[in-house]
Amino acid sequence: MEPVVTVGLDGSPESLAAARWAADEAARRQLTLRLLHAWPLLMPEPAPVPAEMDQNYWAKRIVSNAEAELQARHPGLSIIGDLVAEDAQEALLKAAAGSEMTVLGSRGMEPFESYFLGDISMPVVARSERPVVLVRAGARAEGTSSSPKTPGGVVVALKLHGPCDDLLAFSFAAAASRGVPLRAVHGRSVPLHAHAPWGVDHDVTEKISQDARKLLSDALRPWRAKFPTVEVADSIGLESPAKAVVRAAEGAGLLVVGRRRHRPALAPPLGSVATAAIHHAPCPVAVIPHD
């Protein structure tokens, strides 16, 4: 099957924002865009009947309206519509397995509860073996087919406790294709022994920063060589990793975080950094599964 970017459509403003983002990404990568709408109650395709008698009319309209808008935005983009009579979560997971990435809409609440929500999005993020991108309804479009630029650069969150090549490969490619800078962020909490009655021990924090910066530099070095045109900056935050990452996402065009494929049986499906990013980052968030 040819490489595709899949977007889940349900007719909501969130899913339409996701479709616009996915169309920009597919056009940028010269991939096919698949518009997937899944609903268990879809009927088998009937013989030609008037629209008012077609029980799949609204499902078809969701896909056709989106396709028309996106085709006008990207005239040369290959777009396929896909109606699936199946549970949406399972349909998206199956589609994700054969997609370069899957893009889903995310529902925002009031500022004091600024979470990405969705009975579908979170399980797909937690179980997909390929990258999943979550897009808020208010996300700005990335450009036109003639100038598909992203407002803001790409930010990648790195833990540095093991291999991070999957995250860096995705992030460098994203920054290169957009022509924007990449910022690698690592947060590290200050240990208790560094705290004193008069404040934080500067010698301890300086040593922590130096060690972290060396690890970050070592991780970035081969990728700088592979992508010499990408402007790269690194950032060490001496605070909780989640806070450092969410802070770095302000003004970014895309935030990239990781998700371990194999987590302890009783652990949450997502780590604290990915969870904070999904809940609080103002920009689209790409979640990359890795070992």
C-alpha positions in Angstrom: 0.0 0.0 0.0 1.3 3.5 -0.8 2.4 5.7 2.1 -0.5 7.7 3.6 -1.3 10.2 6.3 -4.5 9.1 7.9 -6.9 11.5 9.7 -9.9 10.6 11.7 -13.1 12.5 10.8 -16.3 12.8 12.8 -17.6 16.2 11.5 -16.5 18.1 14.6 -14.4 21.3 14.4 -11.6 19.4 16.1 -11.5 16.7 13.4 -11.7 19.4 10.6 -8.7 21.2 12.2 -6.9 17.8 12.2 -7.8 17.3 8.6 -6.4 20.6 7.6 -3.1 20.0 9.5 -2.9 16.5 8.0 -3.5 17.8 4.5 -0.6 20.3 4.9 1.6 17.5 6.2 0.7 15.1 3.4 1.3 17.8 0.8 4.6 18.7 2.3 5.7 15.0 2.3 4.1 14.3 -1.0 2.0 11.5 0.5 -1.6 10.4 0.0 -4.2 11.7 2.5 -6.7 9.3 3.8 -9.9 10.7 5.3 -11.3 8.0 7.6 -14.8 8.0 9.1 -15.7 5.0 11.2 -19.1 4.2 12.7 -20.4 0.7 13.6 -23.9 1.5 12.3 -22.9 2.3 8.7 -25.0 0.3 6.3 -23.7 -1.8 3.4 -23.5 0.3 0.3 -27.1 0.3 -1.2 -28.1 0.5 -4.8 -28.4 4.1 -6.0 -31.2 5.8 -3.9 -32.2 9.4 -3.3 -30.1 11.2 -0.7 -33.0 11.3 1.8 -33.2 7.5 1.7 -29.5 6.8 2.0 -28.8 5.9 5.6 -25.1 6.7 5.1 -25.8 10.2 3.7 -24.4 12.1 6.7 -21.3 9.9 6.9 -20.6 10.4 3.2 -21.2 14.2 3.6 -18.7 14.5 6.4 -16.0 13.0 4.2 -17.0 14.6 0.9 -17.2 18.1 2.5 -13.8 17.7 4.0 -12.3 16.4 0.8 -13.7 19.3 -1.2 -12.2 21.8 1.1 -8.8 20.1 1.3 -8.6 19.5 -2.5 -9.2 23.2 -3.1 -6.5 24.0 -0.6 -4.1 21.5 -2.2 -5.1 20.9 -5.8 -2.4 18.3 -6.5 -2.9 16.3 -3.3 -4.0 12.7 -3.6 -7.0 12.2 -1.3 -9.0 9.1 -0.6 -12.1 8.8 1.5 -12.7 5.7 3.6 -16.0 4.8 5.3 -15.6 1.9 7.7 -18.5 0.1 9.5 -16.5 -0.5 12.6 -15.7 0.9 16.1 -13.8 4.1 15.5 -11.0 3.3 18.0 -10.3 -0.1 16.4 -10.6 1.2 12.9 -8.1 4.0 13.6 -5.6 1.6 15.2 -5.8 -0.7 12.2 -5.4 2.3 9.9 -2.5 3.7 12.0 -0.5 0.5 11.6 -0.3 1.1 7.8 0.1 4.9 8.0 3.1 7.2 8.2 1.2 9.0 10.8 -2.3 9.4 12.2 -3.8 12.8 12.9 -6.7 13.2 15.4 -8.6 16.2 16.7 -8.5 17.2 20.3 -11.2 18.9 22.3 -10.1 21.9 24.4 -12.0 22.9 27.5 -11.9 26.1 29.5 -8.4 27.4 30.3 -8.4 26.0 33.8 -9.2 22.6 32.4 -7.2 22.9 29.2 -7.0 19.2 28.4 -7.1 17.4 25.2 -10.1 15.1 25.6 -11.6 12.2 23.6 -12.7 8.7 24.2 -11.0 7.9 20.9 -7.9 10.0 20.8 -6.2 8.9 24.0 -6.5 5.1 23.5 -5.2 5.5 19.9 -2.2 7.5 21.2 -1.5 4.9 23.9 -1.7 1.9 21.6 -0.6 3.0 18.2 2.7 1.6 16.9 3.2 4.6 14.6 3.3 8.4 15.3 0.0 10.0 16.3 -0.5 13.8 16.1 -3.2 15.6 18.2 -4.5 18.9 16.9 -6.7 21.4 18.7 -9.6 23.0 17.0 -8.0 26.5 17.3 -4.8 25.4 15.7 -3.7 27.8 13.0 -3.5 26.4 9.5 0.1 25.9 8.4 0.0 27.6 5.1 -1.1 27.1 1.5 0.0 24.5 -1.0 2.5 27.0 -2.4 4.0 28.0 1.0 3.3 25.3 3.5 5.2 26.9 6.4 4.6 26.2 10.1 4.1 29.2 12.4 6.8 28.6 15.0 9.5 25.9 15.1 9.6 22.3 16.2 10.3 21.4 19.8 11.3 17.9 20.9 11.3 16.6 24.5 14.2 14.3 25.3 14.6 12.3 28.5 18.2 11.1 27.7 17.7 7.9 29.7 18.1 5.7 26.7 17.9 5.7 22.9 16.0 8.6 21.4 16.6 8.1 17.7 13.0 7.6 16.8 12.1 11.0 18.3 15.0 12.8 16.8 14.5 11.3 13.3 10.9 12.5 13.3 11.7 15.9 14.7 14.7 16.7 12.4 12.6 15.6 9.4 9.7 17.7 10.5 11.9 20.8 11.0 13.8 20.2 7.7 10.6 19.9 5.7 9.1 23.0 7.2 12.3 25.1 7.0 12.1 26.0 10.7 14.4 25.7 13.7 14.5 22.7 16.0 14.7 23.1 19.8 15.6 20.1 21.9 14.4 20.3 25.5 15.4 18.4 28.5 14.0 19.0 32.0 15.6 17.7 35.2 14.3 18.3 38.7 16.8 19.7 41.2 17.5 17.0 43.8 16.6 17.6 47.5 20.2 17.7 48.6 20.8 20.7 46.5 18.3 22.8 48.5 19.6 24.8 51.4 18.0 27.4 53.8 19.5 30.2 51.7 18.4 28.8 48.3 19.7 26.2 45.8 23.3 25.2 45.8 24.7 26.7 42.6 27.6 24.2 42.4 25.2 21.3 42.4 22.9 22.8 39.8 25.8 23.8 37.6 27.1 20.2 37.6 23.6 18.9 36.8 23.3 21.3 33.9 26.8 20.5 32.5 26.1 16.7 32.7 22.7 17.1 31.0 24.0 19.4 28.3 26.8 16.9 27.4 24.3 14.1 27.1 22.0 16.3 25.0 24.9 17.4 22.8 26.0 13.8 22.3 22.4 12.7 21.3 22.1 15.6 18.8 25.5 15.3 17.2 24.8 12.6 14.6 21.4 14.2 13.7 23.0 17.6 13.2 25.3 15.9 10.7 22.4 14.2 8.8 20.4 17.5 8.7 23.0 20.2 8.3 20.5 22.8 7.1 18.4 22.5 10.3 19.1 25.2 12.9 19.3 23.5 16.2 19.1 24.9 19.8 19.2 23.0 23.0 17.6 23.9 26.3 18.1 22.5 29.8 15.4 23.3 32.3 16.1 22.7 36.0 12.5 21.9 36.9 10.2 19.0 36.4 10.5 17.7 32.9 6.8 18.1 32.3 6.9 21.8 33.2 10.0 22.4 31.1 8.4 20.8 28.0 5.1 22.6 28.3 6.9 25.9 28.8 9.0 25.3 25.7 5.9 24.6 23.6 4.7 28.2 23.9 4.9 29.6 20.4 6.0 26.4 18.8 4.4 25.0 15.7 4.8 21.4 16.7 5.8 19.6 19.9 7.2 16.1 19.7 7.2 13.8 22.7 7.8 10.1 23.2 5.8 7.1 24.5 7.5 3.9 25.5 6.0 0.9 23.8 6.6 -1.4 26.8 5.6 0.0 30.1 5.2 -1.8 33.5 1.9 -3.6 33.7 0.4 -1.3 36.4 1.9 2.0 35.0 -0.3 4.5 33.1 -0.1 4.1 29.3 1.6 7.4 28.9 4.4 9.0 31.0 4.2 12.3 32.8 5.8 14.3 30.1 3.6 13.0 27.3 0.5 13.4 29.5 1.4 17.0 30.3 2.1 17.8 26.7 -1.1 16.3 25.5 -3.1 18.1 28.2 -1.5 21.5 28.2 0.5 22.3 25.1 -1.1 25.0 22.9 0.3 23.6 19.6 -0.2 20.2 17.8 1.5 17.4 19.7 3.2 14.4 17.9 3.5 11.3 20.1 6.2 9.0 18.9 6.3 5.4 20.2 9.8 4.1 20.9 11.5 1.2 22.7 
